[in-house]
Amino acid sequence: MNKKVLIITGAGLAIGLAEALIYYNLGKNSNKEQFKFQVPKGKELLKTTGIVLATSVATAALSSIIEKSLESSENLTPQLVTA
C-alpha cells in the first residue's frame, strides 16, 4: 500500500474521530446545563469508528486518484505540428 494513502487515512481517521466525538458530545449535552465529555460505548463506538474509517479510506483513495491524474497531465508536453 502507498505510504501517502496510509498517512492520509491515518490523519483522516484521527481528525474524523475527534470531530465525531465533538458532535456526539454536543448532542448528548444539548439539554444539560453542565457540559460533560463522554465517549460512546460498545456498538455505537464501533459504528462511529467504522464510518470514520470508511470515509478516511475513501478520502485517501480519491486523493491518490486526483494526484495521479494531475501527474499524468503534467507530463504532457505540447508538440509543434508542422504542415
MODA-V282730 format. One record per pair of residues at least 4 apart in sequence whose C-alpha atoms are under 8 Angstrom apart, sorted by the first residue. I is the first residue (numbers start at 1). J is the second residue. Records with the same first field share a line. If there is no record, write none. Layout:
I=J / J
//
This chain:
1=5 / 6
2=6
3=7
4=8 / 60
5=9 / 57 / 60 / 61 / 64
6=10 / 60
7=11
8=12 / 56 / 59 / 60
9=13 / 53 / 56 / 57 / 59 / 60
10=14 / 56
11=15
12=16 / 52 / 53 / 55 / 56 / 59
13=17 / 52 / 53 / 56
14=18
15=19
16=20 / 52 / 56
17=21 / 48 / 49 / 52
18=22
19=23
20=24 / 48
21=25 / 39
22=26
23=27
24=28 / 40
25=29 / 36 / 37 / 38 / 39
26=30
29=33 / 34 / 35 / 36
39=45
40=44 / 45
41=45
42=46
43=47
44=48
45=49
46=50
47=51
48=52
49=53
50=54
51=55
52=56
53=57
54=58
55=59
56=60
57=61
58=62
59=63
60=64
61=65
62=66
63=67
64=68
65=69
66=70
67=71
68=72
69=73
70=74
71=75
72=76
//
